[in-house]
């Protein structure tokens, strides 16, 4: 009887462990399925960056930036081709002339899945001295400036070198850009309290109208005309009584 009880308990424990294992496997499969679903729904966008070495007369493709939006992008990736010999020489000549390297893109985000749109956005551009790029060995930072609502307002470019110091520039490490891309949505300021301001104006108008209806003048200012009439009447009465007294005194003599 005891061995049967042990056997029953062992089977019961085994069934419990199998049930727990089955539950854990089910939970893991649900998590994997949800992650896969989120990955399937993921949509990426791209910005094509162009540059110019001749003051904007000609632009050519420099890079493609991939990101998942302009609000709070959790993924930013940049693909860049090496500079050709011709572009390297153009950059060196531009630096020797103290010229400016131009960068531009369109404000519209293109869907990587190939969904076409007639909206191409507007061109936004920036520039930097070519000598800064050369002296920083093509290490730069591209900043994408958004409005926090998913719209691109502009872009800018920076290097860790802030001042050009070389009198001559040689072609050293100019074949490849080393670029960091930063999304900058700025800081949203406090919204104006329009309703509160309009309520304050309305209250001030009501107070002004109330003060206008009320007569805040002093007693003298209000009744000066009546006081003046009273004084005149009193003066005439005194004058009349004085004249009558004089006449009676003259008759007595």
C-alpha positions in Angstrom: 0.0 0.0 0.0 2.9 2.4 0.8 4.6 1.7 -2.5 1.4 2.4 -4.3 1.1 5.7 -2.5 4.7 6.7 -3.4 3.9 5.7 -7.0 0.8 7.8 -7.0 2.6 10.8 -5.6 5.4 10.5 -8.1 2.9 10.4 -11.0 1.1 13.4 -9.5 4.4 15.4 -9.2 5.4 14.4 -12.7 2.1 15.6 -14.1 2.5 18.9 -12.3 5.9 19.5 -13.7 4.8 18.6 -17.2 1.9 21.1 -16.9 4.2 23.8 -15.6 6.7 23.2 -18.5 3.9 23.3 -21.0 2.7 26.7 -19.6 6.2 28.1 -19.8 6.6 27.0 -23.4 3.3 28.6 -24.2 4.3 31.9 -22.7 7.6 31.8 -24.6 5.9 31.1 -27.9 3.5 34.0 -27.2 6.4 36.4 -26.6 8.2 35.3 -29.7 5.0 35.6 -31.8 4.4 39.2 -30.5 8.0 40.3 -31.2 7.7 38.8 -34.7 4.4 40.6 -35.2 5.9 43.9 -34.1 8.9 43.3 -36.4 6.5 42.7 -39.3 4.7 45.9 -38.6 7.9 47.9 -38.4 8.2 50.6 -41.0 11.4 52.4 -41.8 12.0 55.6 -43.8 14.9 57.1 -45.6 16.4 60.4 -46.3 18.8 60.8 -49.3 21.6 63.2 -48.5 23.4 65.0 -51.4 26.5 67.1 -51.3 28.2 69.7 -53.6 31.8 70.8 -54.0 31.1 73.7 -56.4 28.9 76.1 -54.5 25.7 74.2 -55.3 26.0 74.1 -59.1 26.1 70.3 -59.0 24.9 67.9 -56.3 25.6 64.2 -56.0 24.5 61.5 -53.7 26.5 61.2 -50.5 24.5 59.0 -48.2 21.1 57.5 -47.2 19.9 57.8 -43.7 17.4 55.2 -42.5 15.2 55.9 -39.4 11.8 54.9 -38.1 10.4 58.4 -37.9 11.3 61.9 -36.8 9.5 62.0 -33.4 11.7 59.9 -31.2 13.5 57.6 -33.5 14.9 54.5 -31.8 16.9 53.5 -34.9 19.1 55.6 -37.1 21.4 54.1 -39.6 23.5 55.8 -42.3 24.9 54.2 -45.5 27.7 56.1 -47.2 29.8 55.4 -50.3 33.5 56.1 -50.4 34.6 59.4 -52.0 35.9 59.0 -55.5 39.3 60.3 -56.5 37.6 63.2 -58.3 35.5 64.1 -55.2 38.6 64.0 -53.0 40.5 66.3 -55.3 37.5 68.6 -55.5 37.3 68.8 -51.7 41.0 69.6 -51.4 40.7 72.4 -54.0 37.6 73.7 -52.2 39.5 73.7 -48.9 42.5 75.5 -50.4 40.2 78.3 -51.6 38.5 78.5 -48.2 35.3 77.5 -49.8 32.1 75.9 -48.4 31.0 72.3 -48.7 27.2 72.1 -49.2 24.8 69.5 -47.9 21.1 69.1 -48.7 18.1 66.8 -48.5 14.3 66.9 -48.9 12.0 67.2 -45.9 9.8 64.3 -47.0 10.6 60.8 -45.5 10.5 58.1 -48.2 9.0 54.8 -47.2 11.7 52.1 -47.7 9.0 49.6 -48.7 8.7 51.5 -51.9 5.3 53.1 -51.4 5.4 56.1 -53.7 4.1 59.5 -52.9 3.7 62.7 -54.9 4.8 64.7 -51.9 8.5 65.2 -52.2 8.8 67.9 -49.5 11.0 71.0 -49.7 14.8 71.2 -49.9 16.6 71.9 -46.7 20.3 72.6 -46.8 23.4 73.5 -44.8 27.1 74.2 -45.3 30.4 74.1 -43.6 33.9 75.2 -44.5 35.6 72.5 -46.5 38.9 72.9 -44.6 37.1 71.8 -41.4 36.1 68.5 -43.1 39.6 68.0 -44.4 41.3 68.7 -41.1 38.9 66.5 -39.2 39.6 63.6 -41.6 36.0 63.5 -42.7 34.7 62.9 -39.2 31.5 64.8 -39.0 28.1 64.9 -37.3 24.8 65.5 -39.2 21.9 66.9 -37.1 18.4 66.4 -38.3 16.2 69.2 -36.8 12.5 68.2 -36.4 9.5 69.9 -34.8 8.6 67.0 -32.5 5.6 66.2 -34.7 7.4 64.1 -37.3 8.3 66.9 -39.7 11.8 67.8 -40.8 12.6 71.5 -40.5 16.3 71.5 -41.4 19.7 69.9 -41.0 23.2 71.0 -40.0 26.7 69.6 -40.1 29.4 69.9 -37.5 33.0 68.7 -37.0 35.1 68.3 -33.9 37.6 70.7 -35.6 36.3 74.3 -35.0 39.0 76.4 -36.7 41.1 75.8 -39.8 44.8 75.9 -39.0 46.6 74.3 -41.9 48.0 76.5 -44.7 48.1 73.5 -47.1 46.0 70.4 -47.3 47.1 67.0 -48.5 45.0 64.0 -49.4 45.2 62.0 -46.2 42.3 59.8 -45.0 39.8 61.5 -47.3 38.2 58.4 -48.9 35.6 57.6 -46.3 33.2 59.7 -44.1 32.9 58.8 -40.4 29.5 60.2 -39.6 27.2 60.3 -36.6 23.6 61.2 -37.1 21.6 62.9 -34.4 17.9 63.6 -34.3 17.2 67.0 -32.6 13.6 67.9 -31.9 14.5 70.8 -29.7 12.6 71.7 -26.6 8.9 72.5 -26.7 8.2 75.7 -24.9 5.1 76.2 -22.7 1.9 76.8 -24.6 0.3 80.3 -24.1 -2.7 80.3 -21.7 -5.0 81.8 -24.3 -8.3 81.1 -22.4 -6.9 82.5 -19.2 -5.7 85.7 -20.9 -9.1 86.2 -22.7 -10.9 85.7 -19.3 -8.6 88.3 -17.8 -9.4 90.8 -20.6 -13.1 90.1 -20.2 -12.9 90.8 -16.4 -11.0 94.0 -17.0 -13.7 95.2 -19.5 -16.5 94.4 -17.0 -14.7 96.4 -14.2 -14.1 99.3 -16.6 -17.8 99.4 -17.6 -18.9 99.2 -13.9 -16.6 102.0 -12.9 -18.0 104.1 -15.8 -21.6 103.6 -14.7 -20.8 104.5 -11.1 -20.3 108.2 -10.2 -17.2 108.4 -8.0 -17.2 112.2 -7.8 -17.1 114.0 -4.4 -20.1 115.7 -2.8 -19.0 119.1 -3.9 -18.3 117.9 -7.4 -21.8 116.4 -7.7 -23.8 119.2 -6.1 -21.8 122.4 -6.7 -24.6 124.0 -8.7 -27.1 123.5 -5.9 -24.6 124.8 -3.3 -24.0 127.9 -5.5 -27.7 128.6 -5.8 -28.1 128.2 -2.0 -25.2 130.7 -1.4 -26.7 133.2 -3.8 -30.2 133.0 -2.2 -28.7 133.3 1.2 -26.7 136.4 0.1 -29.7 138.1 -1.4 -31.9 137.4 1.7 -29.2 139.0 3.9 -28.9 142.0 1.7 -32.7 142.5 1.6 -33.1 142.2 5.4 -30.2 144.6 5.9 -31.8 147.2 3.6 -35.1 147.0 5.3 -33.5 147.5 8.8 -31.8 150.7 7.5 -35.1 152.2 6.2 -36.9 151.6 9.5 -34.1 153.3 11.4 -34.3 156.4 9.2 -38.1 156.9 9.7 -37.6 156.9 13.5 -35.5 160.1 13.4 
